[in-house]
Amino acid sequence: MVGKLLMRGMLAGIVAGLLTFAFARVAGEPLVDTAIALEEKMHAAHEHDEAGAGGHDHDEELVSRGTQAGLGLLTGVVAYGMAFGGLFALTFAYLHGRAGKLSARALSAWLALGAYVAVVLVPTIKYPANPPSVGDPDTIGTRTGLFFLMIVTSLVVMVFSMKVRKHLVPRLGHWNAAIAGGVVFVAIIAAIQIALPTVNEVPDAFPATVLWKFRVTALGMQAIMWAVIGLLFGALVERSERIARASNAAARKSAYL
């Protein structure tokens, strides 16, 4: 059973990756090209000021920009979707039957929404995405570590807030307990984000409009990814359960004949 769920999750992740790739090619890559051109222009001006010359030599690209924006992006996004689709399926397998009377489709949708909040939205609020040309290469390890620390922290706090909600249900009811759990989640996350160091390496001369559009597009890519995984996986599981119920009903009917 878990193996079949895992395959459906990976399939949903592949489809989500393909749709996300299409969105990224249309909405994201032009912004990346703009950011790279701006970075090269600012770097050329800096070199000109320092050396008194009108240009500088570029390092040879190990991977062409066309490959990065095409096959490289496709491979990365699809692999990301397949991996997280598999993890999503395993989490669903654990929660299915333990999350009250939620149907497979409803549980999948709520799980995808929770994953988007914990894995994407909360870390992005503290450490938003920057175009590839923005940032100090020497601090990429620190920035990546802080981002993943925020993801782990967000997941832990979300699990804790759900336990708080479950504990308060007998006294407050489902609705009020859910509100209380949400308040606990927001309060703890806010305190953690205030305590963690802030990273801001965007040059003052970088256009705010380009940066804003890039960050919104990055959130949009993740929204497509998790929405497709949640909705498609739930539909696949619900269809499988419906077929299984029909098969069992037919088997019982034939046993009485």
C-alpha positions, 0 to 999 in steps of 0.5 A: 500500500505504501509503495503504491502511494509513493509511486502516486506521490512521485507521479504527482511530483513529476507532473507538478515539476513539468507545470512549474517548469513551464511557469518558470520559463515564461515568468521566471527566466526573463527576470533572471536574464534581466538580473544577470544583465544588471549585475554584469553592467554594475560589475563592468562599471565598477571595473571601469572605475577601478582600472580606468578601462572600459570593460573587463574579461568574463570568465568562461561559463562552465554551463551555458545560459541556454542549458541552465534555462532549459535542460538544467532548469527542467531537470532540477525542477522535475527532480525536486517535484519527484522527491517532495512528491515522494516525501509527501506521499509517505507523510500522507500514508502516516496521517491517513486514518489518523487525521479524523474523518477527512477524505483522502482528497481533503487530507491531501489538500490540507497537507499540501497547504501546510507544507507550503506554509512551513517549507516555503512561506515561513522561510521565505518571509525571513530569507526571501529568494534573490536572483542568481546574480545577487549576493556574496558568493562567500556567504552562500553556505551561511545563507543556505544553512539559515534557510534550511534551519528556518525550514526545520524550525517551521516544521517542528513548530507546526507539529507542536501547534497541531498538538496544542490544537488537539489538546485544546479540542475537548475544552474549546471545540474544533474551531477555537482550538484551531485558532489557538493553535494558529496563534501559537504557531505565529507567535513562536515563528515570529519570535524565532525570526526576530532572533535569527540574523538578517541577511540582506546582500542586495545592492542599493542600485539593484531595481526594486521592481525586478527584485519584487517580481523575482520573489513573487515569481519564486513564491508562485513556482512553489505555489504551483508545485504544492497545489498540483502535488496536493490536488493531483495526489488526492485525486489519484488516491481517491480514485484508487480507493473508489475502485477498491471499494467497487471491487470489494463490493463486487467480490462480496456480491459474487460470494453470495451468488 
